[in-house]
Amino acid sequence: MTTPKPGQLLADLDRPALSTPVRLAAVADPHVATRAEGTSKLFEHTPDHFRAAVDDIASRDVDAVLSPGDLTKDGEAWNAREVETTLERLDVPVYAVPGNHDVPKTGDDHDSIRVADFAERFGPGRYPFHQRVGGLDLLGVNSAGDSERLTDTHDGCVDSTQREWLAAKLEETDTPLVLCHHNLPAVTDQLRSHRETVAAEMAVPPTMREVDALVDVLASGGSPLVLTGHFHLPLTGVDRGVREIAVPTTCSFPQSYLLLDITSAGTEIRLVPVADTDGLELAHEQRATDSPTARGLTSIGAARLAALPLVESRGE
């Protein structure tokens, strides 16, 4: 008897492809908060949602866990400790890049953890980074900033130094996957389109600066798959041949993570919920009755879930 596959198919891609299979889990934007409650992020439930994701991932025989960031509510030391404790349940490497809520911001009423500490605790020790996972080349870049960069905004930017590093790495690697918090234009434009046609009062969350220069590097480097987070939604788009998959959040609707199976045939990506039916319904209700922006994002998320799989390009 064939064992059912977890979750639902989100994407079936020709690339990346590997002769020796690699399985990855991608978990994004848990916003773990141990001293906060309320909002449509369901802060009081974030530790439980994150633990549920980690425990499920631990049962899936993955080779590594990736995260495009926003592990913490706002970079608080106590929330970082909670994240670290939860990740100890895993016996595989975790490779995270910081999100805009993980790095210091002007006006913080607490001491945020330093990006160097974030890299040591949740990444391979530095940004940008290159890690091999089987035959896959994982390239992580910091779009969120640090104590000297992007401190007065939640916008993102992969700066020129990182772009130069990325260009060199893409030239020398055969099967790259890029990990970044903020989103590329084709995904961001889906939110703008929804605002223009459906939800006029909706705001578009902070976006990526100097993004065309980043897409230039990615497109010139063989158009690798890019995993992002930030918008809390399962989304995909293509910019000049560069395929982006945005990983949904574990904190608010539709609480879930992604499971990536990379084989010689290509990459299958499945969306795996981390809440039961009651939890999903609660999260949908809270987010759908919140601000115009939260309502708009929720309707986008519901539409994408109804349309799964979002892309089936294998064999095209």
C-alpha positions, -999 to 999 in steps of 0.1 A, spaced: 0 0 0 14 34 -10 19 58 19 -1 91 13 20 121 7 18 149 33 -2 180 27 -11 193 -8 10 198 -39 20 234 -42 45 232 -71 60 207 -94 92 221 -110 118 209 -135 145 225 -115 164 221 -93 171 184 -100 196 161 -83 208 126 -91 208 118 -53 175 129 -37 174 157 -11 144 165 11 141 199 27 116 215 50 110 253 48 94 271 77 88 308 76 76 337 97 67 320 130 70 353 148 75 334 181 63 354 210 62 342 246 51 375 262 25 388 238 -10 379 227 -36 391 202 -35 405 167 -42 383 136 -7 368 141 -22 350 171 9 357 192 -3 336 221 -4 306 198 29 312 180 51 289 202 26 260 198 24 265 161 61 266 157 66 235 179 39 217 158 58 225 126 91 214 141 77 182 155 61 173 121 93 181 103 112 159 126 90 129 115 96 136 77 132 124 73 145 157 60 181 165 52 180 201 64 155 228 75 155 262 58 139 294 71 136 327 53 133 345 86 111 363 111 117 336 136 109 360 164 83 386 171 108 415 171 143 401 178 138 398 216 164 377 234 137 358 252 119 349 220 151 339 204 157 315 233 123 299 228 131 294 191 164 279 199 149 255 224 123 244 199 148 238 172 167 215 196 140 189 188 156 185 153 187 163 146 194 179 112 210 213 102 189 245 103 198 273 79 179 305 85 184 340 72 170 369 92 137 386 86 128 423 91 114 414 125 146 396 136 170 426 133 174 458 153 151 487 144 150 523 155 124 527 182 128 491 196 120 492 234 143 462 240 178 451 231 175 430 199 198 401 193 227 410 170 227 396 135 260 379 142 243 361 171 213 352 149 237 337 123 255 316 150 223 303 165 200 299 135 224 299 105 259 286 96 276 315 113 277 343 88 258 361 60 259 356 31 265 319 33 270 289 10 262 255 24 261 221 6 231 199 13 238 167 -6 243 179 -41 224 211 -36 242 245 -32 222 266 -6 230 303 -9 217 325 19 215 363 17 205 389 44 178 412 29 167 424 64 196 445 75 215 448 108 224 474 134 239 497 106 216 490 77 178 493 72 173 502 109 146 528 101 125 506 78 111 472 74 119 473 36 146 448 25 177 451 3 203 427 -8 231 452 -10 258 454 -37 284 435 -17 261 406 -13 250 408 -49 286 406 -61 291 376 -38 260 360 -51 270 365 -88 303 348 -81 286 319 -63 260 313 -90 288 312 -116 306 284 -98 277 262 -85 258 237 -105 225 233 -85 219 265 -65 189 274 -43 187 310 -29 173 318 5 161 354 11 135 370 33 120 397 11 102 391 -22 109 396 -59 87 418 -82 64 391 -97 52 380 -62 50 415 -48 29 426 -79 3 400 -70 -5 420 -39 -6 453 -58 -29 437 -83 -52 425 -56 -53 460 -41 -61 476 -74 -89 451 -84 -103 439 -51 -92 456 -19 -85 493 -24 -78 500 13 -52 473 15 -16 483 20 13 464 5 38 453 32 74 465 31 91 456 -2 126 450 -16 148 479 -25 173 477 -55 153 446 -65 160 449 -103 197 447 -96 191 415 -76 170 400 -104 197 409 -129 222 388 -108 198 359 -104 188 358 -141 224 360 -153 233 332 -128 211 306 -144 178 315 -128 180 295 -96 150 287 -75 145 314 -48 127 307 -15 113 338 3 89 345 32 76 379 45 41 380 30 29 350 51 13 335 20 19 305 -4 28 324 -36 49 319 -66 61 341 -95 87 343 -122 110 372 -129 130 369 -161 131 331 -157 138 332 -119 112 312 -101 103 324 -66 84 303 -41 71 323 -11 68 301 20 36 306 41 37 314 78 32 291 107 17 319 129 -14 330 110 -37 317 83 -28 293 66 -5 280 93 18 257 74 53 249 61 67 235 28 83 202 21 106 200 -9 116 168 -25 145 173 -50 151 143 -73 165 136 -107 130 144 -121 129 179 -106 114 194 -74 81 186 -58 69 211 -32 41 203 -8 22 226 16 18 209 51 -6 225 76 5 227 113 -29 234 128 -60 213 129 -93 224 114 -104 244 144 -70 262 145 -72 270 108 -107 283 111 -98 305 141 -68 319 123 -89 326 92 -116 343 113 -91 365 132 -73 376 101 -104 381 79 -119 404 105 -88 424 112 -74 454 93 -80 460 56 -45 448 49 -50 416 69 -83 410 52 -67 415 18 -39 391 25 -63 365 39 -84 366 7 -52 362 -14 -42 332 7 -76 316 5 -76 320 -33 -42 304 -36 -52 275 -14 -82 269 -36 -60 270 -67 -34 245 -56 -11 234 -72 1 269 -81 25 257 -108 32 224 -126 61 231 -149 77 197 -150 81 184 -185 72 218 -201 
